[in-house]
């Protein structure tokens, strides 16, 4: 008798059928928002209170995360114009930003762990700051990050959030928050 395993129709001989269980986790993906929406001056207004400003800031940080990261990198880049070695290091680090943050369309998986978008953002920010401070432009980086934080904070606090539609809410609102179906029936 032959010891060759037999496989059913459509299966590969010798392939295992046991698959490891997959866990489904909710991760947020970076979503580029339109720059026209980001720079809409008609959507700016003074917040009513400190609490209102903090609510707006949290929502805008979540919604415009991609845009804020791009603006911050632009401000850091502009602060390095007179430091060619630091600019070369920044451009090398920017390749990592582009690959791991800006052009990614799915989750980032490292050692079978799915990384959240905020984790990727934090790790890339730390790598960028450490790489640039090692080129002895620490004061430039500090000042440019202060300018970026002030810009992001002001934009986030003054940008009205009522017209924003977050994806986290879209799944639930599309099912639960729908309008009742209108019919042509008239009540008797």
mmCIF file of the C-alpha atoms, coordinates in Angstrom:
data_MODEL
# 
_entry.id   MODEL 
# 
loop_
_atom_site.group_PDB 
_atom_site.id 
_atom_site.type_symbol 
_atom_site.label_atom_id 
_atom_site.label_alt_id 
_atom_site.label_comp_id 
_atom_site.label_asym_id 
_atom_site.label_entity_id 
_atom_site.label_seq_id 
_atom_site.pdbx_PDB_ins_code 
_atom_site.Cartn_x 
_atom_site.Cartn_y 
_atom_site.Cartn_z 
_atom_site.occupancy 
_atom_site.B_iso_or_equiv 
_atom_site.pdbx_formal_charge 
_atom_site.auth_seq_id 
_atom_site.auth_comp_id 
_atom_site.auth_asym_id 
_atom_site.auth_atom_id 
_atom_site.pdbx_PDB_model_num 
ATOM 1   C CA . UNK A 1 1   ? 0.000   0.000  0.000  1.00 0.00 ? 1   UNK A CA 1 
ATOM 2   C CA . UNK A 1 2   ? 1.059   3.520  -0.637 1.00 0.00 ? 2   UNK A CA 1 
ATOM 3   C CA . UNK A 1 3   ? 1.610   6.052  2.169  1.00 0.00 ? 3   UNK A CA 1 
ATOM 4   C CA . UNK A 1 4   ? 0.601   8.989  0.008  1.00 0.00 ? 4   UNK A CA 1 
ATOM 5   C CA . UNK A 1 5   ? -2.165  10.954 1.728  1.00 0.00 ? 5   UNK A CA 1 
ATOM 6   C CA . UNK A 1 6   ? -5.288  11.414 -0.274 1.00 0.00 ? 6   UNK A CA 1 
ATOM 7   C CA . UNK A 1 7   ? -6.891  14.791 -0.536 1.00 0.00 ? 7   UNK A CA 1 
ATOM 8   C CA . UNK A 1 8   ? -10.441 15.664 -1.417 1.00 0.00 ? 8   UNK A CA 1 
ATOM 9   C CA . UNK A 1 9   ? -11.484 17.638 -4.430 1.00 0.00 ? 9   UNK A CA 1 
ATOM 10  C CA . UNK A 1 10  ? -10.096 21.196 -4.337 1.00 0.00 ? 10  UNK A CA 1 
ATOM 11  C CA . UNK A 1 11  ? -7.585  20.631 -1.533 1.00 0.00 ? 11  UNK A CA 1 
ATOM 12  C CA . UNK A 1 12  ? -3.841  20.504 -1.664 1.00 0.00 ? 12  UNK A CA 1 
ATOM 13  C CA . UNK A 1 13  ? -2.251  17.246 -0.575 1.00 0.00 ? 13  UNK A CA 1 
ATOM 14  C CA . UNK A 1 14  ? -0.364  17.623 2.680  1.00 0.00 ? 14  UNK A CA 1 
ATOM 15  C CA . UNK A 1 15  ? -1.979  20.950 3.545  1.00 0.00 ? 15  UNK A CA 1 
ATOM 16  C CA . UNK A 1 16  ? -3.167  21.349 7.081  1.00 0.00 ? 16  UNK A CA 1 
ATOM 17  C CA . UNK A 1 17  ? -6.702  22.340 7.608  1.00 0.00 ? 17  UNK A CA 1 
ATOM 18  C CA . UNK A 1 18  ? -6.236  23.760 11.083 1.00 0.00 ? 18  UNK A CA 1 
ATOM 19  C CA . UNK A 1 19  ? -5.895  27.495 11.010 1.00 0.00 ? 19  UNK A CA 1 
ATOM 20  C CA . UNK A 1 20  ? -4.954  29.602 13.980 1.00 0.00 ? 20  UNK A CA 1 
ATOM 21  C CA . UNK A 1 21  ? -7.840  31.573 15.419 1.00 0.00 ? 21  UNK A CA 1 
ATOM 22  C CA . UNK A 1 22  ? -7.894  35.132 14.315 1.00 0.00 ? 22  UNK A CA 1 
ATOM 23  C CA . UNK A 1 23  ? -8.899  37.902 16.609 1.00 0.00 ? 23  UNK A CA 1 
ATOM 24  C CA . UNK A 1 24  ? -10.746 40.849 15.305 1.00 0.00 ? 24  UNK A CA 1 
ATOM 25  C CA . UNK A 1 25  ? -9.696  44.113 16.796 1.00 0.00 ? 25  UNK A CA 1 
ATOM 26  C CA . UNK A 1 26  ? -10.864 47.522 15.917 1.00 0.00 ? 26  UNK A CA 1 
ATOM 27  C CA . UNK A 1 27  ? -8.050  49.684 14.691 1.00 0.00 ? 27  UNK A CA 1 
ATOM 28  C CA . UNK A 1 28  ? -8.244  53.133 13.331 1.00 0.00 ? 28  UNK A CA 1 
ATOM 29  C CA . UNK A 1 29  ? -6.698  53.810 9.989  1.00 0.00 ? 29  UNK A CA 1 
ATOM 30  C CA . UNK A 1 30  ? -5.321  57.125 8.950  1.00 0.00 ? 30  UNK A CA 1 
ATOM 31  C CA . UNK A 1 31  ? -7.748  58.801 6.603  1.00 0.00 ? 31  UNK A CA 1 
ATOM 32  C CA . UNK A 1 32  ? -6.596  61.790 4.603  1.00 0.00 ? 32  UNK A CA 1 
ATOM 33  C CA . UNK A 1 33  ? -9.144  64.538 4.851  1.00 0.00 ? 33  UNK A CA 1 
ATOM 34  C CA . UNK A 1 34  ? -9.551  67.048 2.033  1.00 0.00 ? 34  UNK A CA 1 
ATOM 35  C CA . UNK A 1 35  ? -7.352  70.102 2.505  1.00 0.00 ? 35  UNK A CA 1 
ATOM 36  C CA . UNK A 1 36  ? -10.257 72.304 1.437  1.00 0.00 ? 36  UNK A CA 1 
ATOM 37  C CA . UNK A 1 37  ? -12.232 71.007 4.404  1.00 0.00 ? 37  UNK A CA 1 
ATOM 38  C CA . UNK A 1 38  ? -9.213  71.401 6.708  1.00 0.00 ? 38  UNK A CA 1 
ATOM 39  C CA . UNK A 1 39  ? -8.569  75.008 5.639  1.00 0.00 ? 39  UNK A CA 1 
ATOM 40  C CA . UNK A 1 40  ? -12.225 76.097 5.525  1.00 0.00 ? 40  UNK A CA 1 
ATOM 41  C CA . UNK A 1 41  ? -12.187 79.512 7.224  1.00 0.00 ? 41  UNK A CA 1 
ATOM 42  C CA . UNK A 1 42  ? -15.974 79.633 7.430  1.00 0.00 ? 42  UNK A CA 1 
ATOM 43  C CA . UNK A 1 43  ? -15.873 76.685 9.857  1.00 0.00 ? 43  UNK A CA 1 
ATOM 44  C CA . UNK A 1 44  ? -13.809 78.619 12.418 1.00 0.00 ? 44  UNK A CA 1 
ATOM 45  C CA . UNK A 1 45  ? -15.531 80.167 15.393 1.00 0.00 ? 45  UNK A CA 1 
ATOM 46  C CA . UNK A 1 46  ? -14.685 81.055 18.954 1.00 0.00 ? 46  UNK A CA 1 
ATOM 47  C CA . UNK A 1 47  ? -15.543 78.280 21.427 1.00 0.00 ? 47  UNK A CA 1 
ATOM 48  C CA . UNK A 1 48  ? -18.118 79.142 24.100 1.00 0.00 ? 48  UNK A CA 1 
ATOM 49  C CA . UNK A 1 49  ? -16.095 77.771 27.007 1.00 0.00 ? 49  UNK A CA 1 
ATOM 50  C CA . UNK A 1 50  ? -12.930 75.929 27.902 1.00 0.00 ? 50  UNK A CA 1 
ATOM 51  C CA . UNK A 1 51  ? -14.823 72.618 27.910 1.00 0.00 ? 51  UNK A CA 1 
ATOM 52  C CA . UNK A 1 52  ? -16.191 73.341 24.442 1.00 0.00 ? 52  UNK A CA 1 
ATOM 53  C CA . UNK A 1 53  ? -12.667 74.077 23.204 1.00 0.00 ? 53  UNK A CA 1 
ATOM 54  C CA . UNK A 1 54  ? -11.350 70.801 24.639 1.00 0.00 ? 54  UNK A CA 1 
ATOM 55  C CA . UNK A 1 55  ? -14.194 68.820 23.059 1.00 0.00 ? 55  UNK A CA 1 
ATOM 56  C CA . UNK A 1 56  ? -13.510 70.462 19.704 1.00 0.00 ? 56  UNK A CA 1 
ATOM 57  C CA . UNK A 1 57  ? -9.772  69.834 20.079 1.00 0.00 ? 57  UNK A CA 1 
ATOM 58  C CA . UNK A 1 58  ? -10.259 66.115 20.819 1.00 0.00 ? 58  UNK A CA 1 
ATOM 59  C CA . UNK A 1 59  ? -12.672 65.627 17.915 1.00 0.00 ? 59  UNK A CA 1 
ATOM 60  C CA . UNK A 1 60  ? -10.521 67.579 15.477 1.00 0.00 ? 60  UNK A CA 1 
ATOM 61  C CA . UNK A 1 61  ? -7.367  65.739 16.555 1.00 0.00 ? 61  UNK A CA 1 
ATOM 62  C CA . UNK A 1 62  ? -9.110  62.480 15.821 1.00 0.00 ? 62  UNK A CA 1 
ATOM 63  C CA . UNK A 1 63  ? -10.671 63.634 12.557 1.00 0.00 ? 63  UNK A CA 1 
ATOM 64  C CA . UNK A 1 64  ? -7.767  65.634 11.058 1.00 0.00 ? 64  UNK A CA 1 
ATOM 65  C CA . UNK A 1 65  ? -4.931  63.430 12.374 1.00 0.00 ? 65  UNK A CA 1 
ATOM 66  C CA . UNK A 1 66  ? -3.431  62.973 8.905  1.00 0.00 ? 66  UNK A CA 1 
ATOM 67  C CA . UNK A 1 67  ? -3.551  66.696 8.138  1.00 0.00 ? 67  UNK A CA 1 
ATOM 68  C CA . UNK A 1 68  ? -2.066  67.685 11.499 1.00 0.00 ? 68  UNK A CA 1 
ATOM 69  C CA . UNK A 1 69  ? 0.806   65.218 11.037 1.00 0.00 ? 69  UNK A CA 1 
ATOM 70  C CA . UNK A 1 70  ? 1.512   66.607 7.557  1.00 0.00 ? 70  UNK A CA 1 
ATOM 71  C CA . UNK A 1 71  ? 1.431   70.229 8.792  1.00 0.00 ? 71  UNK A CA 1 
ATOM 72  C CA . UNK A 1 72  ? 3.739   69.391 11.701 1.00 0.00 ? 72  UNK A CA 1 
ATOM 73  C CA . UNK A 1 73  ? 6.225   67.681 9.371  1.00 0.00 ? 73  UNK A CA 1 
ATOM 74  C CA . UNK A 1 74  ? 6.103   70.689 7.042  1.00 0.00 ? 74  UNK A CA 1 
ATOM 75  C CA . UNK A 1 75  ? 6.864   73.074 9.920  1.00 0.00 ? 75  UNK A CA 1 
ATOM 76  C CA . UNK A 1 76  ? 9.776   70.879 11.049 1.00 0.00 ? 76  UNK A CA 1 
ATOM 77  C CA . UNK A 1 77  ? 11.064  70.701 7.476  1.00 0.00 ? 77  UNK A CA 1 
ATOM 78  C CA . UNK A 1 78  ? 10.938  74.486 7.098  1.00 0.00 ? 78  UNK A CA 1 
ATOM 79  C CA . UNK A 1 79  ? 12.927  74.893 10.315 1.00 0.00 ? 79  UNK A CA 1 
ATOM 80  C CA . UNK A 1 80  ? 15.738  72.784 8.807  1.00 0.00 ? 80  UNK A CA 1 
ATOM 81  C CA . UNK A 1 81  ? 16.290  74.811 5.638  1.00 0.00 ? 81  UNK A CA 1 
ATOM 82  C CA . UNK A 1 82  ? 19.667  76.137 6.808  1.00 0.00 ? 82  UNK A CA 1 
ATOM 83  C CA . UNK A 1 83  ? 20.916  72.772 8.127  1.00 0.00 ? 83  UNK A CA 1 
ATOM 84  C CA . UNK A 1 84  ? 21.684  70.498 5.147  1.00 0.00 ? 84  UNK A CA 1 
ATOM 85  C CA . UNK A 1 85  ? 22.805  67.434 7.143  1.00 0.00 ? 85  UNK A CA 1 
ATOM 86  C CA . UNK A 1 86  ? 19.670  67.590 9.288  1.00 0.00 ? 86  UNK A CA 1 
ATOM 87  C CA . UNK A 1 87  ? 17.551  68.016 6.191  1.00 0.00 ? 87  UNK A CA 1 
ATOM 88  C CA . UNK A 1 88  ? 19.026  64.853 4.678  1.00 0.00 ? 88  UNK A CA 1 
ATOM 89  C CA . UNK A 1 89  ? 18.291  62.954 7.912  1.00 0.00 ? 89  UNK A CA 1 
ATOM 90  C CA . UNK A 1 90  ? 14.761  64.383 7.917  1.00 0.00 ? 90  UNK A CA 1 
ATOM 91  C CA . UNK A 1 91  ? 14.175  63.281 4.322  1.00 0.00 ? 91  UNK A CA 1 
ATOM 92  C CA . UNK A 1 92  ? 15.331  59.753 5.196  1.00 0.00 ? 92  UNK A CA 1 
ATOM 93  C CA . UNK A 1 93  ? 12.973  59.666 8.161  1.00 0.00 ? 93  UNK A CA 1 
ATOM 94  C CA . UNK A 1 94  ? 10.215  61.116 5.979  1.00 0.00 ? 94  UNK A CA 1 
ATOM 95  C CA . UNK A 1 95  ? 10.496  58.048 3.742  1.00 0.00 ? 95  UNK A CA 1 
ATOM 96  C CA . UNK A 1 96  ? 9.534   55.996 6.798  1.00 0.00 ? 96  UNK A CA 1 
ATOM 97  C CA . UNK A 1 97  ? 6.648   58.404 7.479  1.00 0.00 ? 97  UNK A CA 1 
ATOM 98  C CA . UNK A 1 98  ? 5.444   58.046 3.918  1.00 0.00 ? 98  UNK A CA 1 
ATOM 99  C CA . UNK A 1 99  ? 5.684   54.270 3.896  1.00 0.00 ? 99  UNK A CA 1 
ATOM 100 C CA . UNK A 1 100 ? 4.316   53.509 7.373  1.00 0.00 ? 100 UNK A CA 1 
ATOM 101 C CA . UNK A 1 101 ? 1.814   56.344 7.827  1.00 0.00 ? 101 UNK A CA 1 
ATOM 102 C CA . UNK A 1 102 ? 0.774   58.355 4.791  1.00 0.00 ? 102 UNK A CA 1 
ATOM 103 C CA . UNK A 1 103 ? 0.538   55.701 2.038  1.00 0.00 ? 103 UNK A CA 1 
ATOM 104 C CA . UNK A 1 104 ? -0.689  52.781 4.141  1.00 0.00 ? 104 UNK A CA 1 
ATOM 105 C CA . UNK A 1 105 ? -4.187  51.486 3.326  1.00 0.00 ? 105 UNK A CA 1 
ATOM 106 C CA . UNK A 1 106 ? -4.429  48.692 5.858  1.00 0.00 ? 106 UNK A CA 1 
ATOM 107 C CA . UNK A 1 107 ? -3.327  47.907 9.371  1.00 0.00 ? 107 UNK A CA 1 
ATOM 108 C CA . UNK A 1 108 ? 0.361   47.699 10.206 1.00 0.00 ? 108 UNK A CA 1 
ATOM 109 C CA . UNK A 1 109 ? 1.225   44.251 11.562 1.00 0.00 ? 109 UNK A CA 1 
ATOM 110 C CA . UNK A 1 110 ? 4.525   43.726 13.413 1.00 0.00 ? 110 UNK A CA 1 
ATOM 111 C CA . UNK A 1 111 ? 5.299   40.324 14.996 1.00 0.00 ? 111 UNK A CA 1 
ATOM 112 C CA . UNK A 1 112 ? 1.662   39.238 14.506 1.00 0.00 ? 112 UNK A CA 1 
ATOM 113 C CA . UNK A 1 113 ? 0.452   42.305 16.427 1.00 0.00 ? 113 UNK A CA 1 
ATOM 114 C CA . UNK A 1 114 ? -1.762  44.840 14.727 1.00 0.00 ? 114 UNK A CA 1 
ATOM 115 C CA . UNK A 1 115 ? -0.577  48.334 15.603 1.00 0.00 ? 115 UNK A CA 1 
ATOM 116 C CA . UNK A 1 116 ? -3.049  51.125 16.111 1.00 0.00 ? 116 UNK A CA 1 
ATOM 117 C CA . UNK A 1 117 ? -2.668  54.255 14.015 1.00 0.00 ? 117 UNK A CA 1 
ATOM 118 C CA . UNK A 1 118 ? -1.882  56.331 17.104 1.00 0.00 ? 118 UNK A CA 1 
ATOM 119 C CA . UNK A 1 119 ? 0.907   53.946 18.063 1.00 0.00 ? 119 UNK A CA 1 
ATOM 120 C CA . UNK A 1 120 ? 2.461   54.237 14.611 1.00 0.00 ? 120 UNK A CA 1 
ATOM 121 C CA . UNK A 1 121 ? 2.167   58.024 14.814 1.00 0.00 ? 121 UNK A CA 1 
ATOM 122 C CA . UNK A 1 122 ? 3.831   58.125 18.240 1.00 0.00 ? 122 UNK A CA 1 
ATOM 123 C CA . UNK A 1 123 ? 6.699   55.793 17.279 1.00 0.00 ? 123 UNK A CA 1 
ATOM 124 C CA . UNK A 1 124 ? 7.429   57.715 14.068 1.00 0.00 ? 124 UNK A CA 1 
ATOM 125 C CA . UNK A 1 125 ? 7.348   61.027 15.959 1.00 0.00 ? 125 UNK A CA 1 
ATOM 126 C CA . UNK A 1 126 ? 9.835   59.767 18.554 1.00 0.00 ? 126 UNK A CA 1 
ATOM 127 C CA . UNK A 1 127 ? 12.132  58.374 15.849 1.00 0.00 ? 127 UNK A CA 1 
ATOM 128 C CA . UNK A 1 128 ? 11.989  61.688 13.981 1.00 0.00 ? 128 UNK A CA 1 
ATOM 129 C CA . UNK A 1 129 ? 12.807  63.786 17.043 1.00 0.00 ? 129 UNK A CA 1 
ATOM 130 C CA . UNK A 1 130 ? 15.646  61.486 18.160 1.00 0.00 ? 130 UNK A CA 1 
ATOM 131 C CA . UNK A 1 131 ? 17.156  61.358 14.655 1.00 0.00 ? 131 UNK A CA 1 
ATOM 132 C CA . UNK A 1 132 ? 17.041  65.130 14.264 1.00 0.00 ? 132 UNK A CA 1 
ATOM 133 C CA . UNK A 1 133 ? 18.284  65.945 17.762 1.00 0.00 ? 133 UNK A CA 1 
ATOM 134 C CA . UNK A 1 134 ? 21.265  63.662 17.114 1.00 0.00 ? 134 UNK A CA 1 
ATOM 135 C CA . UNK A 1 135 ? 22.262  66.053 14.288 1.00 0.00 ? 135 UNK A CA 1 
ATOM 136 C CA . UNK A 1 136 ? 22.565  68.894 16.843 1.00 0.00 ? 136 UNK A CA 1 
ATOM 137 C CA . UNK A 1 137 ? 19.494  70.914 15.832 1.00 0.00 ? 137 UNK A CA 1 
ATOM 138 C CA . UNK A 1 138 ? 17.649  70.351 19.096 1.00 0.00 ? 138 UNK A CA 1 
ATOM 139 C CA . UNK A 1 139 ? 16.699  74.002 19.554 1.00 0.00 ? 139 UNK A CA 1 
ATOM 140 C CA . UNK A 1 140 ? 15.324  74.245 16.005 1.00 0.00 ? 140 UNK A CA 1 
ATOM 141 C CA . UNK A 1 141 ? 13.276  71.079 16.528 1.00 0.00 ? 141 UNK A CA 1 
ATOM 142 C CA . UNK A 1 142 ? 11.990  72.301 19.884 1.00 0.00 ? 142 UNK A CA 1 
ATOM 143 C CA . UNK A 1 143 ? 10.912  75.657 18.459 1.00 0.00 ? 143 UNK A CA 1 
ATOM 144 C CA . UNK A 1 144 ? 9.321   74.112 15.372 1.00 0.00 ? 144 UNK A CA 1 
ATOM 145 C CA . UNK A 1 145 ? 7.409   71.605 17.515 1.00 0.00 ? 145 UNK A CA 1 
ATOM 146 C CA . UNK A 1 146 ? 6.197   74.440 19.754 1.00 0.00 ? 146 UNK A CA 1 
ATOM 147 C CA . UNK A 1 147 ? 4.969   76.334 16.678 1.00 0.00 ? 147 UNK A CA 1 
ATOM 148 C CA . UNK A 1 148 ? 3.276   73.161 15.383 1.00 0.00 ? 148 UNK A CA 1 
ATOM 149 C CA . UNK A 1 149 ? 1.572   72.443 18.719 1.00 0.00 ? 149 UNK A CA 1 
ATOM 150 C CA . UNK A 1 150 ? 0.304   76.038 18.913 1.00 0.00 ? 150 UNK A CA 1 
ATOM 151 C CA . UNK A 1 151 ? -1.035  75.831 15.342 1.00 0.00 ? 151 UNK A CA 1 
ATOM 152 C CA . UNK A 1 152 ? -2.679  72.440 15.895 1.00 0.00 ? 152 UNK A CA 1 
ATOM 153 C CA . UNK A 1 153 ? -4.116  73.555 19.238 1.00 0.00 ? 153 UNK A CA 1 
ATOM 154 C CA . UNK A 1 154 ? -5.564  76.765 17.843 1.00 0.00 ? 154 UNK A CA 1 
ATOM 155 C CA . UNK A 1 155 ? -6.977  75.092 14.753 1.00 0.00 ? 155 UNK A CA 1 
ATOM 156 C CA . UNK A 1 156 ? -8.403  72.230 16.794 1.00 0.00 ? 156 UNK A CA 1 
ATOM 157 C CA . UNK A 1 157 ? -10.019 74.529 19.357 1.00 0.00 ? 157 UNK A CA 1 
ATOM 158 C CA . UNK A 1 158 ? -11.463 77.001 16.862 1.00 0.00 ? 158 UNK A CA 1 
ATOM 159 C CA . UNK A 1 159 ? -12.615 74.530 14.161 1.00 0.00 ? 159 UNK A CA 1 
ATOM 160 C CA . UNK A 1 160 ? -16.338 73.779 14.505 1.00 0.00 ? 160 UNK A CA 1 
ATOM 161 C CA . UNK A 1 161 ? -16.992 70.055 14.784 1.00 0.00 ? 161 UNK A CA 1 
ATOM 162 C CA . UNK A 1 162 ? -20.704 69.863 14.034 1.00 0.00 ? 162 UNK A CA 1 
ATOM 163 C CA . UNK A 1 163 ? -20.101 69.219 10.329 1.00 0.00 ? 163 UNK A CA 1 
ATOM 164 C CA . UNK A 1 164 ? -17.564 66.430 10.908 1.00 0.00 ? 164 UNK A CA 1 
ATOM 165 C CA . UNK A 1 165 ? -18.649 62.821 10.465 1.00 0.00 ? 165 UNK A CA 1 
ATOM 166 C CA . UNK A 1 166 ? -16.337 60.328 12.152 1.00 0.00 ? 166 UNK A CA 1 
ATOM 167 C CA . UNK A 1 167 ? -16.070 56.775 10.825 1.00 0.00 ? 167 UNK A CA 1 
ATOM 168 C CA . UNK A 1 168 ? -16.389 55.321 14.309 1.00 0.00 ? 168 UNK A CA 1 
ATOM 169 C CA . UNK A 1 169 ? -19.928 56.627 14.427 1.00 0.00 ? 169 UNK A CA 1 
ATOM 170 C CA . UNK A 1 170 ? -20.803 55.851 10.815 1.00 0.00 ? 170 UNK A CA 1 
ATOM 171 C CA . UNK A 1 171 ? -21.412 52.134 11.283 1.00 0.00 ? 171 UNK A CA 1 
ATOM 172 C CA . UNK A 1 172 ? -23.834 52.595 14.159 1.00 0.00 ? 172 UNK A CA 1 
ATOM 173 C CA . UNK A 1 173 ? -25.542 55.676 12.788 1.00 0.00 ? 173 UNK A CA 1 
ATOM 174 C CA . UNK A 1 174 ? -26.153 54.091 9.429  1.00 0.00 ? 174 UNK A CA 1 
ATOM 175 C CA . UNK A 1 175 ? -28.241 51.376 11.091 1.00 0.00 ? 175 UNK A CA 1 
ATOM 176 C CA . UNK A 1 176 ? -29.653 52.908 14.246 1.00 0.00 ? 176 UNK A CA 1 
ATOM 177 C CA . UNK A 1 177 ? -29.889 56.576 13.384 1.00 0.00 ? 177 UNK A CA 1 
ATOM 178 C CA . UNK A 1 178 ? -31.698 56.245 10.089 1.00 0.00 ? 178 UNK A CA 1 
ATOM 179 C CA . UNK A 1 179 ? -34.845 58.169 9.354  1.00 0.00 ? 179 UNK A CA 1 
ATOM 180 C CA . UNK A 1 180 ? -38.078 56.191 9.248  1.00 0.00 ? 180 UNK A CA 1 
ATOM 181 C CA . UNK A 1 181 ? -39.073 55.011 5.827  1.00 0.00 ? 181 UNK A CA 1 
ATOM 182 C CA . UNK A 1 182 ? -41.607 57.348 4.285  1.00 0.00 ? 182 UNK A CA 1 
ATOM 183 C CA . UNK A 1 183 ? -44.466 55.698 2.518  1.00 0.00 ? 183 UNK A CA 1 
ATOM 184 C CA . UNK A 1 184 ? -47.330 56.979 0.468  1.00 0.00 ? 184 UNK A CA 1 
ATOM 185 C CA . UNK A 1 185 ? -49.889 55.796 3.009  1.00 0.00 ? 185 UNK A CA 1 
ATOM 186 C CA . UNK A 1 186 ? -52.143 58.384 4.542  1.00 0.00 ? 186 UNK A CA 1 
ATOM 187 C CA . UNK A 1 187 ? -53.489 57.948 8.033  1.00 0.00 ? 187 UNK A CA 1 
ATOM 188 C CA . UNK A 1 188 ? -57.225 57.273 8.247  1.00 0.00 ? 188 UNK A CA 1 
# 
